């Protein structure tokens, strides 16, 4: 019998599971890039109120995401622990997605805020319910490190395709479907994209198989499970690095619509800039095996963060009328961003075994809840920073902006990514889980299981 370490995964499982990345990132990409501008320019909420909303909502996620991780770890069905959420969860995620961009415009200011809070928190919970088990699935499919890298790389490529669809298709769809009515356009766009996203995730849940079984003999308390996280230092580091990389990407993506609308004065370039940026991220993700083979995972992420800082700095020196150079900057920045967005999903898989080795408790759901929380926290902080800076610098929707407001947009799209990239570089100095240590850990775990059996 093959051990869990040597298990090979069928090609159809790799590709259908990878294809689910399209779906989950359609649900992620559109809010990441368009939620702030939808709330401010279409739904009619102030930028400052949106910033507060995004941060307050994430306070609940600090509890909700780990709870969902523990729930996944405790789930035992004939389909496994992750698949049920991928089969049935997308239905509710679709509903929450449509609600998020379908706010009743006839409400008063207070009513709009209440609706926005309820819709955003509900969407966040449904996203968590699908995203955590979706990411954790890789660790249950095989323990073979090379297989995991292949599966994760395939999925991250498809994830970028999902973001490309979720971000790049929005402007033309809203225009086409809305026919001058942006509220209607956003609602119909979410229905089309939401159905597409839900179908890809459900397909993955139906076809993928869980092979690596948990050997936990008892249900541990929430407090015990949180302590499992505390001793998993590689997990905490790589999740933090992923968060700062995601923050840099999020705030740049969210500020892109403002940057091209007001700084550059060419809103028609929003879709083009978003499209080529996401294509560059896909190419960067596909190049990961090449760089990892020559540099290793740790150095690849570090060089990617350096690239983000340098390319972001360059944007301060490019004039607004130099559109070709601006687009080149977007391509370079997005290419190197792909390293830090994709590699953590490969590296964090190995921390499942590290945590089991340290504590004797296997907790795929809880481990991957850290990435989901990091994603949502980065998205919220990025959106909140954008909202606060726009409000502070005097941004007024749909009019020519003051120089202070234009500078504020530039700080969001270039200045903040520089700062968070430097933070990520410092954090990576403390990461120590390399390939040799992982192989030793897996062998020791197999010896432990053999002695028990």
Order of alpha helices (4+ residues) and beta strands (2+ residues): alpha-alpha-alpha-alpha-alpha-alpha-alpha-alpha-alpha-alpha-alpha-alpha-alpha-alpha-alpha-alpha-alpha
